[in-house]
Amino acid sequence: MITQPPTANSQPPLRIAIVGMGGVTHEFRHWPERVIGRALAQRGHRLVNIGYHDPKIPALAATHDEIEGIVVRRVPVRHWPNDQLYAALEATGPFDVMYLLHPRNVLAYGATRWAKARGVPTVYTWNGPLHDRYLVDDRERPYDEQPKYERLIWSLPQLARRVRHDGRLRDHLRNYWLHWPVAVADALVPISRHESRCLINAGWTQPQTYIPQWLDFEAIRSTPRVSIDLPRPALLFIGQLTPRKGYDLLLRALPQVLSRYPTATVQYVSGLNQEDQATLEQMARKLGIWERIVLRGRVDDATLINLYRSADVYVTPTRYEGFGLTLLEAMTAGCPLISTDIPVVNETVRHGENGWLTRYDDPADLARGILALLGDESLRQRLIAGGHATIETCFREDELVSRFEDLFYRLARGRG
């Protein structure tokens, strides 16, 4: 059952550990650990983020950092034992509460063991549960199958039975390490109604507090406006070039769009690698649309915001989203959006009000939706206005961070 916490009163600052994956970095302003941590730090709480250390990735290369009032420690990506994780927690603690995120968080098991041994309450957000390979066989198209909750292991008796059955100790241990921290968390924070149902279907019965993710909206609004000259009409795609993001559906929809708008282009913004680019180019050439594709690779935050502002339509024909932060980016930047009528997305996007929804895995319906938006300026303006209203009413940072604050205070008081 989802409950809404009462409004918090003025109380002493909390000491909060956030344990994630990529965590808090200088490069990625809108990752949830940074957005939530910054908002709590601005209210006077002491924030520590423990995340992944990877010297090959510039954003994760430093082991010690401080960003927007958040103390950052990065440790090796290891389930358990993880001595450097324990050392980081000891050096930056003590804590009143620990908040963990992500269904594939390798640090969660060790961090939760550490917290439970010290009586520190833990809170878990399982954001994007169908990213979990134990729950679905195909994480690129998870809605093509039913989630397999019976596969999840979160207790030692379950672990022992599985090992006796087939002897696959290593895989079953990993399964247990990923899911035990969710099962023993003192509270759960789903970011969508769909995620809440997944948690219940998995068999976890802790109290839930629904808190959707949000962005650093002021950073978006204050980004200086720079005009980007794009061939018109300009369609914008942002995301990985994977089946899950539906980049192929946009390619297959484009010929129908070009039949009415021959100069239309698609701006693909993605961290391209050679394999991704080769796959996209091969498909586009086969469809005869390669010359209408612009590959931009990864861009900085300011360029990204101005691409939203400059594009005619943001197109995200996704097959699965854990939440869909780019939907909020587009709404904030004032770009009309078109997406897929799937769980989580349709909790944020209301068809014809703040965006346009098309049928799952249907490039023909996607093309019809794009043509509808390109051909009706009043509709585009209505969707833009609806997007702004959604951000102002449903994603107010002061209200959302207060929900975290109230929950964390209740757990800290219970610990006392």
C-alpha positions in Angstrom: 0.0 0.0 0.0 1.4 3.4 -0.9 1.2 6.0 1.8 1.8 9.8 1.6 3.9 11.0 4.6 2.9 14.1 6.6 4.7 17.4 6.3 8.0 17.5 8.1 8.5 19.9 11.0 11.7 21.8 11.7 14.1 19.2 13.1 17.9 18.6 13.4 19.8 17.8 10.2 20.0 14.2 9.1 23.1 12.3 8.2 22.2 10.5 5.0 24.2 8.0 2.9 23.1 7.5 -0.7 24.4 4.3 -2.3 24.0 4.1 -6.1 25.8 3.1 -9.3 27.1 6.0 -11.4 26.1 8.2 -8.5 26.9 11.9 -8.1 29.3 13.3 -10.8 30.2 16.6 -12.3 29.1 15.5 -15.8 25.6 14.2 -15.2 23.5 16.8 -13.5 20.2 15.0 -13.6 21.1 11.6 -12.3 18.7 10.9 -9.4 21.5 10.6 -6.8 22.7 14.1 -7.6 19.3 15.7 -7.9 18.0 14.2 -4.6 21.2 14.7 -2.8 21.6 18.3 -3.8 18.0 19.1 -2.8 18.5 17.5 0.7 21.9 19.2 1.1 20.3 22.6 0.4 18.0 21.9 3.3 21.0 21.5 5.6 21.3 17.7 5.8 24.7 16.0 5.6 24.9 14.0 2.4 27.4 11.3 1.4 27.2 9.5 -1.9 28.9 6.1 -2.3 29.1 5.1 -6.0 31.1 3.1 -8.5 34.8 3.8 -9.2 36.0 3.2 -12.7 39.3 4.8 -13.7 38.4 4.2 -17.4 35.4 6.5 -17.2 36.3 10.1 -16.6 33.1 10.9 -14.7 33.9 8.0 -12.2 37.7 8.2 -12.1 38.2 10.2 -8.9 37.8 8.3 -5.6 37.2 11.4 -3.5 35.1 14.4 -4.5 32.6 17.0 -3.2 29.8 18.2 -5.5 27.0 20.7 -4.6 27.4 20.0 -0.9 27.5 16.2 -1.3 30.6 14.3 -0.1 31.4 11.7 -2.8 33.3 8.4 -2.4 33.8 5.9 -5.2 34.7 2.3 -4.5 35.4 -0.8 -6.6 32.4 -2.5 -8.2 32.2 -5.6 -6.1 29.3 -7.3 -4.3 31.0 -8.7 -1.2 33.3 -8.7 0.5 34.2 -5.1 -0.4 36.7 -3.7 2.1 37.0 -0.3 0.4 33.2 0.1 0.5 33.2 -0.6 4.3 36.2 1.8 4.7 34.4 4.6 2.9 31.2 4.1 5.0 33.2 4.1 8.2 35.2 7.2 7.2 32.1 9.2 6.2 29.6 8.0 8.8 27.8 7.7 11.1 24.5 7.8 9.4 20.8 8.2 10.4 19.5 6.5 7.3 20.8 4.9 4.1 19.1 5.3 0.7 19.9 2.8 -2.1 18.9 2.9 -5.7 18.8 0.7 -8.9 17.9 -3.0 -9.4 21.4 -3.9 -10.5 23.3 -2.0 -7.8 26.4 -4.2 -7.0 27.2 -2.1 -3.9 23.8 -2.6 -2.3 24.5 -6.0 -0.6 27.7 -4.9 1.2 26.2 -1.5 2.1 23.1 -3.0 3.5 25.0 -5.5 5.6 27.1 -2.7 7.0 23.9 -0.6 7.8 22.0 -3.5 9.4 25.0 -4.3 11.6 24.9 -0.8 12.9 21.1 -0.4 13.2 20.9 2.1 10.4 17.5 1.9 8.6 17.6 1.4 4.8 15.3 2.7 2.1 15.3 1.2 -1.5 14.2 2.5 -4.9 14.1 -0.3 -7.4 13.9 2.1 -10.3 13.4 0.3 -13.6 12.7 -3.2 -12.2 12.5 -4.7 -15.6 16.1 -3.9 -16.2 16.7 -6.9 -13.8 17.9 -9.9 -15.9 16.5 -12.3 -13.3 13.1 -10.9 -13.8 12.9 -10.9 -17.6 14.8 -12.7 -20.4 15.0 -9.8 -22.8 15.6 -6.5 -21.1 15.4 -4.7 -24.4 11.7 -5.8 -24.9 10.5 -6.7 -21.4 6.8 -6.2 -22.3 7.0 -9.0 -24.8 7.0 -11.5 -21.8 5.6 -11.8 -18.3 7.9 -10.9 -15.4 9.3 -14.1 -13.7 9.1 -13.1 -10.0 9.6 -16.7 -9.0 13.2 -16.5 -10.1 14.2 -13.8 -7.5 16.2 -15.0 -4.5 16.2 -12.9 -1.3 16.5 -15.3 1.6 19.0 -17.9 2.6 16.5 -20.8 2.5 15.6 -19.9 -1.1 19.3 -19.7 -2.0 20.0 -23.1 -0.4 17.1 -24.7 -2.3 18.3 -23.3 -5.7 21.9 -24.5 -5.2 20.7 -28.0 -4.1 18.5 -28.1 -7.2 21.1 -27.2 -9.9 24.4 -26.4 -8.2 24.8 -23.0 -9.9 26.2 -21.3 -6.8 27.8 -18.3 -8.3 24.7 -17.2 -10.3 22.3 -17.8 -7.4 24.6 -15.9 -5.0 24.5 -12.9 -7.4 20.7 -13.2 -7.5 20.6 -13.2 -3.7 23.1 -10.3 -3.4 21.0 -8.1 -5.7 17.6 -8.8 -4.1 18.2 -9.3 -0.4 18.8 -5.6 0.1 15.4 -4.8 -1.3 13.7 -7.5 0.8 15.2 -6.3 4.1 14.8 -2.5 3.4 12.8 -0.8 6.1 10.9 1.2 3.5 10.5 1.2 -0.3 10.3 4.3 -2.5 8.8 3.5 -5.9 9.1 6.2 -8.6 6.0 5.0 -10.4 2.7 3.2 -9.8 4.0 0.5 -12.1 7.1 0.0 -10.0 4.9 -0.2 -6.9 3.0 -3.0 -8.4 6.2 -4.8 -9.3 7.5 -4.6 -5.8 4.2 -6.1 -4.5 4.2 -8.8 -7.1 7.8 -9.7 -6.1 6.5 -10.4 -2.6 7.9 -7.4 -0.7 5.5 -6.0 1.8 7.3 -3.0 3.4 5.6 0.4 3.6 5.9 2.3 0.3 6.2 6.0 -0.3 5.6 7.0 -3.9 8.1 9.7 -5.0 8.6 10.3 -8.7 12.0 11.4 -10.0 12.6 15.0 -11.0 15.3 17.1 -12.6 17.3 20.2 -11.7 14.6 22.3 -13.5 16.2 25.6 -12.7 19.4 24.6 -14.4 17.4 23.8 -17.6 15.5 27.1 -17.5 18.6 29.2 -16.9 20.6 27.6 -19.7 21.4 30.5 -22.1 19.4 30.3 -25.3 21.5 29.6 -28.4 19.8 29.2 -31.7 20.7 25.9 -33.5 20.0 26.0 -37.2 18.4 22.6 -38.1 16.9 21.4 -41.4 13.1 21.6 -41.1 11.1 19.9 -39.9 13.6 18.7 -37.2 12.9 15.5 -35.2 15.0 14.9 -32.1 15.9 11.5 -30.7 18.0 11.2 -27.5 19.2 7.9 -26.0 21.1 4.8 -26.5 20.9 3.1 -29.9 19.3 0.0 -28.5 16.0 -1.8 -29.3 14.8 -0.7 -25.8 14.9 3.0 -26.8 13.2 2.3 -30.2 15.6 4.1 -32.4 14.8 1.5 -35.1 11.1 2.3 -34.9 11.8 6.0 -35.7 13.9 4.9 -38.7 11.0 2.7 -40.0 8.5 5.6 -39.4 10.6 8.2 -41.3 9.7 7.2 -44.9 6.0 7.9 -44.2 7.0 11.3 -42.7 9.2 12.1 -45.7 6.4 11.4 -48.1 4.8 14.6 -46.8 7.9 16.5 -45.5 10.8 15.6 -47.8 13.3 17.8 -46.0 12.6 16.3 -42.5 15.7 15.2 -40.6 16.3 13.2 -37.4 18.9 14.4 -35.0 20.2 11.4 -33.1 21.9 12.4 -29.9 23.6 9.3 -28.4 26.9 8.1 -27.0 27.7 6.3 -30.3 30.1 3.6 -30.7 31.2 2.1 -34.0 28.8 -0.9 -33.7 25.8 1.3 -32.9 26.6 3.6 -35.8 27.1 0.8 -38.3 23.8 -0.8 -37.3 21.9 2.4 -37.6 23.6 3.4 -40.9 22.9 -0.1 -42.5 19.2 0.1 -41.6 18.9 3.7 -42.8 20.6 3.0 -46.1 18.3 0.0 -46.6 15.3 2.2 -46.1 16.7 4.9 -48.4 16.7 7.6 -45.7 20.4 7.8 -44.7 20.8 11.4 -46.0 18.0 12.5 -43.6 19.9 11.3 -40.5 22.3 13.5 -38.4 24.4 11.6 -35.9 25.5 14.0 -33.1 27.0 11.6 -30.6 27.0 12.8 -27.0 26.6 16.5 -26.4 27.0 18.8 -23.3 24.0 19.8 -21.2 23.7 23.3 -22.7 23.7 21.9 -26.3 21.2 19.3 -25.3 18.7 21.9 -23.9 19.1 24.1 -27.0 18.4 21.1 -29.2 15.2 20.5 -27.4 14.3 24.2 -27.8 15.2 24.1 -31.5 13.6 20.9 -32.5 10.0 20.7 -33.9 9.2 17.4 -32.1 11.0 15.2 -29.6 10.5 11.5 -30.5 11.1 8.8 -28.0 9.4 5.6 -29.3 10.6 3.6 -26.3 9.8 -0.1 -25.6 10.6 0.3 -21.9 11.4 3.0 -19.4 12.3 2.8 -15.8 11.0 6.4 -15.5 11.8 8.5 -18.5 13.7 11.6 -17.5 14.0 12.9 -21.1 10.2 13.4 -21.0 10.7 15.9 -18.2 13.6 17.5 -20.1 11.5 18.0 -23.2 8.5 19.4 -21.2 10.8 21.8 -19.3 12.6 23.0 -22.5 9.3 23.5 -24.4 9.5 20.8 -27.0 6.4 18.9 -27.9 6.9 15.2 -27.4 5.7 11.9 -28.8 6.3 8.6 -27.0 4.8 5.1 -26.5 1.7 4.2 -24.5 3.4 1.9 -22.1 3.6 1.7 -18.2 5.4 4.5 -16.5 5.5 6.7 -19.6 1.7 6.9 -19.6 1.8 8.0 -15.9 3.6 11.1 -17.0 2.3 11.7 -20.5 -1.4 12.3 -21.0 -2.3 11.9 -24.7 -3.3 15.1 -26.3 -2.7 17.2 -23.2 1.1 17.3 -22.5 2.3 14.8 -25.1 1.3 12.3 -27.8 1.2 8.6 -27.2 1.4 5.9 -29.9 0.9 2.2 -29.9 3.7 -0.1 -28.7 6.1 -1.3 -31.4 4.1 0.3 -34.2 6.1 2.5 -36.6 3.0 3.2 -38.7 1.2 4.7 -35.7 4.4 6.5 -34.8 4.5 8.1 -38.2 0.9 9.2 -38.0 1.6 10.8 -34.6 4.6 12.7 -35.9 2.6 13.9 -38.9 -0.2 15.0 -36.6 2.2 17.2 -34.6 4.1 18.6 -37.5 0.8 19.5 -39.3 -0.9 21.3 -36.4 0.8 24.2 -34.7 -2.1 24.8 -32.3 -1.7 21.2 -31.1 2.0 21.6 -30.7 1.5 24.7 -28.6 -1.2 23.0 -26.5 1.2 20.1 -25.7 4.0 22.5 -24.8 1.7 24.4 -22.4 0.5 21.1 -21.0 4.1 20.0 -20.4 5.0 23.2 -18.5 1.8 22.7 -16.4 2.8 19.1 -15.6 6.3 20.2 -14.4 4.8 22.9 -12.2 2.1 20.8 -10.7 3.4 17.2 -10.5 7.2 17.6 -10.1 7.7 20.5 -7.7 11.1 19.9 -6.0 10.0 21.4 -2.7 7.1 18.9 -2.4 9.1 15.9 -3.6 12.1 16.4 -1.4 9.8 17.0 1.6 8.5 13.4 1.0 12.0 12.1 1.3 12.7 14.3 4.3 9.6 13.1 6.2 10.2 9.5 5.4 13.9 9.7 6.6 12.9 11.5 9.8 10.3 8.8 10.6 12.9 6.0 10.1 15.5 7.9 12.1 13.1 8.4 15.0 12.2 4.7 14.9 15.8 3.8 15.1 16.1 6.0 18.2 
